[in-house]
Amino acid sequence: MNKPITNSLFAIALLASAVAGANDSAKQDNAKGISGDTVKIGVLADMSGIFSDLSGEGAVTAARMAVDDFVAEQKPGFKVEVVTADHQNKTDVAASRAREWYDTEGVDMITDVINSAVALAVSEVTRDKDRVLMVTGAGSTTINNEQCSPNTILYAWDTYSLANSLGRTITEQGDESWYFVTVDYALGKSIEYDATKAVENAGGEVLGSLHHPMGASDFASFMLQAQSSGADVIGIANAGGDLHNAVRVANEFGINQSQKIVGLAASMTDVHALGLEVTQGMLLVEGFYWDQDDEARQWSKRFKDKTGKMPNMLNAATYSAVTNYLSAAKELGTDDADAVLAHLHEQEINDLFAKNGRIRPDGQMVHDVYLYEVKSPKESDGEWDYYKLRETVPAEKAYQPLSESRCPLVNS
């Protein structure tokens, strides 16, 4: 008589267990959904300092273009917001703002963070808060080596890919002795280290180097000391205003008449600021050029309509990073950092910025880069027509091999 009742009770218990399990699963799905029904992107840039022309409003515009295009094309079921701040090239300011964004403003991903010291500081905060950092401004190899983080992607460029390609090519062409003028912080030290290896591996030699503070006001003594070394090549291992000042002094003193001046982290923004008369013949490596193909030209024209200038490599990288992050969040239905990062690591990235791109275990997004020569004024068809392509460097040749990685994540 009790058996049917027992079976009924057992069935009820199973049903209750199933319902509870479904509820728990639903709670877990909700917990991993889009927090606050909003994905928030933070652009932490140099809005007023020596890197503002490379970063600044260009980075903000690129991020907002990415959001507008994503919303229009993919029609997500969540809101997307962009917040911005000036890190003032101060690590304490950058770290404090990142922490505030993560703790109180619901920021899911931070990008740009130009200035390698700033990027390293924000990377530490991002790891502690378990969010996402996609570095499109800074390029120190320390970011994806000794201080690599599972939460940080070094997205746009790194000093190894630039210095390796330039150091190897110029040395192999016969200019075998080098002297470095290096900014005294993470970026400069990484450039000098990587370029030195490339020069020596190509059979050249480094005669010496000097280190200067960021934002130095007088480069005459630095460049004259480099000139006195007698080196074939003076490698300028800095960026932004420091690079401009060094190149101008080299021209004013006629140093570039007897020695080759190489801006190891120079970009189209620098060429535009200095002019073709000063920069003609200079070799540099970029991961993006506005005139490289139809897709780049179309997007770059839209960017110029908004800003009055063509985008540089960092601007295009910011657009790409924000777009790919948002696409991952939409596809997964969550802004959970671990899930989004895992998804990004599985993707091949081919867009207006990156060709043959992929994110490695060390957090480096590797992609093809391009060796360009700056045109002479006679060769240029007008404003922004600056480069002629000398060589496409495949990702596997441009970037530091994983076998040389100093990142603990690679072999963990």
C-alpha positions as CSV (number, residue, x, y, z in Angstrom):
1,M,0.0,0.0,0.0
2,N,2.9,2.4,0.7
3,K,4.8,1.7,-2.5
4,P,2.8,4.0,-4.8
5,I,3.0,6.8,-2.3
6,T,6.8,6.3,-2.0
7,N,7.2,6.4,-5.7
8,S,5.1,9.5,-5.9
9,L,7.1,11.2,-3.2
10,F,10.3,10.2,-5.0
11,A,9.0,11.7,-8.3
12,I,8.0,14.9,-6.6
13,A,11.5,15.1,-5.0
14,L,13.1,14.6,-8.4
15,L,10.9,17.3,-9.9
16,A,11.8,19.7,-7.1
17,S,15.5,19.0,-7.5
18,A,15.2,19.6,-11.3
19,V,13.4,22.9,-10.7
20,A,16.0,23.9,-8.1
21,G,18.8,23.0,-10.5
22,A,17.2,25.0,-13.3
23,N,16.8,28.0,-11.0
24,D,20.5,27.7,-9.9
25,S,21.5,27.5,-13.5
26,A,19.4,30.5,-14.4
27,K,21.0,32.4,-11.5
28,Q,24.4,31.5,-12.8
29,D,23.6,32.5,-16.3
30,N,22.2,35.8,-15.0
31,A,25.3,36.3,-12.9
32,K,27.5,35.9,-16.0
33,G,25.3,38.1,-18.1
34,I,25.9,41.8,-19.0
35,S,26.3,43.5,-15.6
36,G,23.9,46.4,-15.3
37,D,22.7,45.7,-18.8
38,T,25.6,48.0,-19.9
39,V,29.1,47.4,-21.2
40,K,31.3,50.3,-20.2
41,I,34.6,51.1,-22.0
42,G,37.2,53.4,-20.4
43,V,39.7,55.3,-22.6
44,L,42.6,56.3,-20.3
45,A,44.7,58.6,-22.5
46,D,47.2,61.4,-22.5
47,M,44.9,64.3,-23.2
48,S,47.3,67.2,-22.6
49,G,50.9,65.9,-22.4
50,I,53.7,64.9,-24.8
51,F,51.8,61.9,-26.2
52,S,48.5,63.8,-26.7
53,D,49.0,63.9,-30.5
54,L,49.4,60.2,-30.6
55,S,46.7,59.5,-28.1
56,G,44.3,62.1,-26.7
57,E,41.2,63.0,-28.7
58,G,42.2,60.6,-31.5
59,A,41.9,57.6,-29.1
60,V,38.6,58.9,-27.8
61,T,37.2,59.4,-31.3
62,A,38.3,55.9,-32.4
63,A,36.7,54.3,-29.4
64,R,33.4,56.1,-30.0
65,M,33.4,55.3,-33.7
66,A,33.8,51.6,-32.7
67,V,30.9,51.8,-30.3
68,D,28.7,53.6,-32.9
69,D,29.5,51.1,-35.6
70,F,29.0,48.1,-33.3
71,V,25.6,49.3,-32.1
72,A,24.5,50.1,-35.7
73,E,25.7,46.9,-37.2
74,Q,25.3,44.3,-34.5
75,K,22.3,45.8,-32.6
76,P,23.2,44.4,-29.2
77,G,20.6,43.9,-26.5
78,F,22.6,45.9,-24.1
79,K,23.8,49.5,-23.8
80,V,27.4,50.6,-24.4
81,E,29.0,53.6,-22.8
82,V,32.4,55.3,-23.1
83,V,34.1,57.2,-20.3
84,T,37.4,59.1,-20.7
85,A,40.1,60.5,-18.5
86,D,43.5,62.1,-18.8
87,H,46.2,60.1,-16.9
88,Q,48.6,63.0,-17.1
89,N,51.5,60.6,-17.7
90,K,51.4,59.9,-13.9
91,T,51.3,56.3,-12.7
92,D,49.5,57.2,-9.5
93,V,46.8,59.2,-11.3
94,A,46.3,56.4,-13.8
95,A,46.1,53.6,-11.2
96,S,43.7,55.7,-9.0
97,R,41.4,56.4,-11.9
98,A,41.4,52.8,-13.1
99,R,40.6,51.6,-9.6
100,E,37.8,54.2,-9.3
101,W,36.4,53.2,-12.7
102,Y,36.4,49.5,-11.8
103,D,35.1,49.9,-8.2
104,T,32.4,52.6,-8.5
105,E,31.6,53.2,-12.2
106,G,31.2,49.7,-13.6
107,V,33.9,49.9,-16.2
108,D,34.5,46.6,-17.9
109,M,37.5,47.3,-20.2
110,I,40.1,50.0,-20.3
111,T,42.1,50.8,-23.4
112,D,44.8,53.2,-24.8
113,V,47.0,53.8,-21.6
114,I,49.8,55.3,-23.6
115,N,53.1,55.6,-21.7
116,S,54.5,52.2,-20.7
117,A,54.9,53.0,-17.0
118,V,51.2,54.0,-16.9
119,A,50.2,50.8,-18.7
120,L,52.1,48.7,-16.2
121,A,50.4,50.4,-13.3
122,V,46.9,50.0,-14.8
123,S,47.7,46.4,-15.7
124,E,48.3,45.6,-12.0
125,V,45.0,47.2,-10.9
126,T,43.2,45.4,-13.7
127,R,44.5,42.1,-12.6
128,D,43.6,42.8,-9.0
129,K,40.0,43.8,-10.0
130,D,39.7,40.9,-12.6
131,R,38.7,43.2,-15.5
132,V,40.2,43.6,-19.0
133,L,42.9,45.9,-20.2
134,M,43.6,46.2,-24.0
135,V,46.8,48.3,-24.3
136,T,46.8,50.2,-27.6
137,G,49.0,53.1,-26.7
138,A,52.0,51.6,-24.9
139,G,54.5,49.1,-26.3
140,S,57.1,48.1,-23.7
141,T,57.9,44.4,-23.9
142,T,57.8,44.3,-20.1
143,I,54.1,44.4,-20.4
144,N,54.0,40.9,-22.0
145,N,57.2,39.5,-20.4
146,E,58.2,40.0,-16.8
147,Q,55.0,41.8,-15.8
148,C,52.6,39.9,-18.1
149,S,49.0,39.4,-16.8
150,P,46.1,37.1,-17.8
151,N,43.9,40.2,-17.8
152,T,46.1,42.4,-20.1
153,I,46.4,42.2,-23.9
154,L,49.3,44.2,-25.5
155,Y,47.2,44.9,-28.6
156,A,48.7,47.4,-31.0
157,W,52.5,47.2,-31.1
158,D,55.6,46.4,-29.0
159,T,59.1,47.7,-29.0
160,Y,60.5,44.3,-30.1
161,S,58.6,44.2,-33.4
162,L,59.7,47.8,-34.3
163,A,63.2,47.6,-33.0
164,N,63.8,44.1,-34.4
165,S,62.6,45.0,-37.9
166,L,64.5,48.3,-38.1
167,G,67.7,47.2,-36.3
168,R,68.0,44.1,-38.5
169,T,67.2,45.8,-41.8
170,I,69.4,48.9,-41.4
171,T,72.4,46.8,-40.1
172,E,72.1,44.3,-43.0
173,Q,72.1,47.2,-45.4
174,G,75.6,48.2,-44.2
175,D,75.1,50.8,-41.4
176,E,76.6,48.6,-38.7
177,S,77.5,50.8,-35.8
178,W,74.8,52.3,-33.6
179,Y,74.5,54.8,-30.7
180,F,71.2,55.2,-28.7
181,V,69.6,58.3,-27.3
182,T,67.1,56.7,-24.9
183,V,64.3,58.1,-22.7
184,D,64.8,56.9,-19.1
185,Y,61.7,54.9,-18.5
186,A,60.2,51.5,-19.5
187,L,59.5,52.4,-23.2
188,G,63.0,53.6,-24.0
189,K,64.8,50.9,-22.2
190,S,62.7,48.2,-24.0
191,I,63.4,49.8,-27.4
192,E,67.2,50.0,-26.7
193,Y,67.3,46.4,-25.4
194,D,65.4,45.0,-28.4
195,A,67.2,47.1,-31.0
196,T,70.6,46.1,-29.5
197,K,69.8,42.4,-29.8
198,A,68.7,42.9,-33.4
199,V,71.8,44.9,-34.4
200,E,74.2,42.4,-32.8
201,N,72.3,39.4,-34.3
202,A,72.7,41.1,-37.7
203,G,76.5,41.5,-37.2
204,G,76.5,45.1,-36.1
205,E,77.8,46.7,-32.8
206,V,76.5,49.3,-30.3
207,L,79.0,51.9,-29.4
208,G,77.1,53.3,-26.5
209,S,74.0,55.1,-25.3
210,L,72.7,57.9,-23.1
211,H,69.5,58.2,-21.1
212,H,67.5,61.4,-20.8
213,P,64.4,62.3,-18.7
214,M,61.0,62.3,-20.3
215,G,60.0,65.7,-21.4
216,A,63.6,67.0,-21.5
217,S,63.8,70.6,-22.7
218,D,67.2,70.7,-24.4
219,F,68.4,67.9,-26.6
220,A,71.4,69.7,-28.0
221,S,73.9,68.1,-25.6
222,F,72.4,64.7,-26.1
223,M,72.5,64.7,-29.8
224,L,76.0,66.2,-29.9
225,Q,77.2,63.5,-27.6
226,A,75.7,60.9,-29.9
227,Q,77.3,62.6,-32.9
228,S,80.7,62.4,-31.3
229,S,80.4,58.6,-31.0
230,G,81.0,58.4,-34.7
231,A,78.3,55.8,-35.0
232,D,76.7,55.1,-38.5
233,V,73.3,55.2,-36.9
234,I,71.8,57.3,-34.1
235,G,68.8,55.3,-32.8
236,I,66.3,57.6,-31.0
237,A,64.6,55.4,-28.5
238,N,61.8,57.7,-27.3
239,A,58.4,59.0,-28.6
240,G,56.1,62.0,-28.9
241,G,57.6,65.4,-28.1
242,D,60.9,64.0,-27.1
243,L,61.3,62.3,-30.5
244,H,60.4,65.6,-32.3
245,N,62.9,67.6,-30.3
246,A,65.7,65.1,-30.9
247,V,65.1,65.0,-34.7
248,R,64.8,68.8,-35.0
249,V,68.1,69.2,-33.2
250,A,69.7,66.6,-35.4
251,N,68.7,68.7,-38.4
252,E,69.6,72.0,-36.9
253,F,73.2,70.9,-36.2
254,G,73.5,69.0,-39.5
255,I,74.0,65.7,-37.7
256,N,71.7,63.9,-40.2
257,Q,74.1,64.8,-43.0
258,S,76.8,62.4,-41.7
259,Q,74.8,59.9,-39.6
260,K,71.5,58.2,-40.2
261,I,68.8,59.3,-37.7
262,V,66.3,56.5,-36.9
263,G,63.2,57.1,-34.9
264,L,62.7,53.6,-33.5
265,A,59.2,54.3,-32.3
266,A,58.3,57.0,-34.9
267,S,54.9,57.1,-36.5
268,M,53.0,58.9,-39.2
269,T,51.9,61.4,-36.5
270,D,55.6,62.3,-36.0
271,V,56.2,62.6,-39.8
272,H,53.2,64.9,-40.1
273,A,54.4,67.1,-37.3
274,L,58.0,67.3,-38.5
275,G,57.4,67.5,-42.2
276,L,58.8,65.6,-45.1
277,E,61.8,67.9,-45.5
278,V,63.1,66.8,-42.1
279,T,62.0,63.1,-42.2
280,Q,62.4,62.1,-45.9
281,G,64.2,58.8,-46.3
282,M,63.7,57.7,-42.8
283,L,62.8,54.1,-42.3
284,L,60.1,53.2,-39.8
285,V,57.8,50.3,-39.0
286,E,54.1,50.6,-38.6
287,G,51.3,48.1,-38.0
288,F,48.8,50.3,-39.9
289,Y,48.8,53.1,-42.5
290,W,45.7,54.8,-43.6
291,D,46.5,54.3,-47.3
292,Q,47.4,50.6,-47.1
293,D,44.1,49.2,-48.6
294,D,40.5,50.1,-49.4
295,E,39.2,49.2,-46.0
296,A,41.7,51.4,-44.3
297,R,41.1,54.3,-46.6
298,Q,37.4,54.2,-46.1
299,W,37.5,54.1,-42.4
300,S,40.3,56.7,-42.3
301,K,38.3,59.2,-44.3
302,R,35.5,58.9,-41.8
303,F,38.0,59.5,-39.0
304,K,39.4,62.5,-40.7
305,D,36.0,64.0,-41.2
306,K,35.5,63.9,-37.5
307,T,39.0,65.0,-36.4
308,G,40.6,66.9,-39.3
309,K,43.5,64.4,-39.5
310,M,44.2,60.9,-40.7
311,P,44.3,58.2,-38.0
312,N,47.6,56.8,-36.8
313,M,48.3,53.2,-35.9
314,L,47.2,53.6,-32.3
315,N,43.9,55.1,-33.3
316,A,43.2,52.2,-35.6
317,A,44.2,49.8,-32.9
318,T,41.8,51.3,-30.4
319,Y,38.9,51.0,-32.9
320,S,39.8,47.4,-33.5
321,A,40.3,46.5,-29.8
322,V,37.0,48.1,-28.8
323,T,35.1,46.4,-31.7
324,N,36.5,43.0,-30.9
325,Y,35.9,43.3,-27.2
326,L,32.2,44.3,-27.8
327,S,31.7,41.5,-30.3
328,A,33.0,39.0,-27.9
329,A,30.7,40.2,-25.1
330,K,27.7,40.1,-27.5
331,E,28.5,36.6,-28.8
332,L,29.0,35.2,-25.3
333,G,26.1,37.2,-23.7
334,T,28.4,38.3,-20.9
335,D,31.0,40.9,-19.9
336,D,32.6,38.4,-17.5
337,A,36.4,39.1,-17.9
338,D,37.5,35.5,-17.8
339,A,35.0,34.4,-20.5
340,V,35.7,37.4,-22.8
341,L,39.4,37.0,-22.5
342,A,39.3,33.3,-23.2
343,H,37.1,34.0,-26.3
344,L,39.5,36.7,-27.6
345,H,42.4,34.3,-27.3
346,E,40.7,31.8,-29.5
347,Q,40.0,34.3,-32.4
348,E,42.0,35.1,-35.5
349,I,41.8,38.9,-36.0
350,N,41.6,40.3,-39.5
351,D,40.1,43.7,-39.8
352,L,41.0,47.2,-40.9
353,F,43.9,47.3,-38.3
354,A,45.3,43.8,-38.0
355,K,46.1,41.2,-40.6
356,N,46.8,37.6,-39.5
357,G,46.3,38.7,-35.9
358,R,46.1,36.4,-32.9
359,I,46.5,36.7,-29.2
360,R,49.3,34.6,-27.7
361,P,49.5,33.1,-24.1
362,D,51.8,36.0,-23.1
363,G,49.0,38.5,-23.9
364,Q,50.7,39.8,-27.1
365,M,48.5,40.3,-30.1
366,V,50.8,39.5,-33.0
367,H,50.0,40.6,-36.5
368,D,51.8,41.6,-39.8
369,V,53.8,44.8,-39.7
370,Y,55.1,47.0,-42.5
371,L,58.5,48.6,-43.1
372,Y,58.0,52.0,-44.7
373,E,60.3,54.6,-46.1
374,V,59.2,58.3,-45.8
375,K,58.7,59.9,-49.2
376,S,60.5,63.0,-50.3
377,P,58.4,66.2,-50.8
378,K,58.7,65.6,-54.6
379,E,57.3,62.0,-54.3
380,S,54.3,63.0,-52.2
381,D,51.0,63.7,-53.8
382,G,49.9,65.9,-50.9
383,E,49.1,66.1,-47.3
384,W,49.1,62.7,-45.5
385,D,50.8,60.9,-48.5
386,Y,53.9,60.0,-46.7
387,Y,55.0,56.4,-47.1
388,K,56.2,53.9,-49.6
389,L,56.1,50.3,-48.6
390,R,59.5,48.6,-48.5
391,E,58.6,45.2,-46.9
392,T,55.7,43.4,-45.3
393,V,57.1,41.6,-42.2
394,P,54.9,38.6,-41.2
395,A,53.9,38.3,-37.6
396,E,56.1,35.3,-36.9
397,K,59.2,37.2,-38.0
398,A,58.3,40.5,-36.4
399,Y,57.6,39.6,-32.8
400,Q,59.6,38.0,-30.1
401,P,59.4,34.2,-30.3
402,L,57.5,32.6,-27.5
403,S,60.6,30.5,-26.9
404,E,62.3,33.7,-25.7
405,S,59.4,34.8,-23.6
406,R,60.0,35.8,-20.0
407,C,56.3,35.7,-19.2
408,P,55.4,33.2,-16.4
409,L,52.0,32.5,-18.1
410,V,53.7,30.9,-21.2
411,N,54.9,27.8,-19.4
412,S,52.4,27.7,-16.6
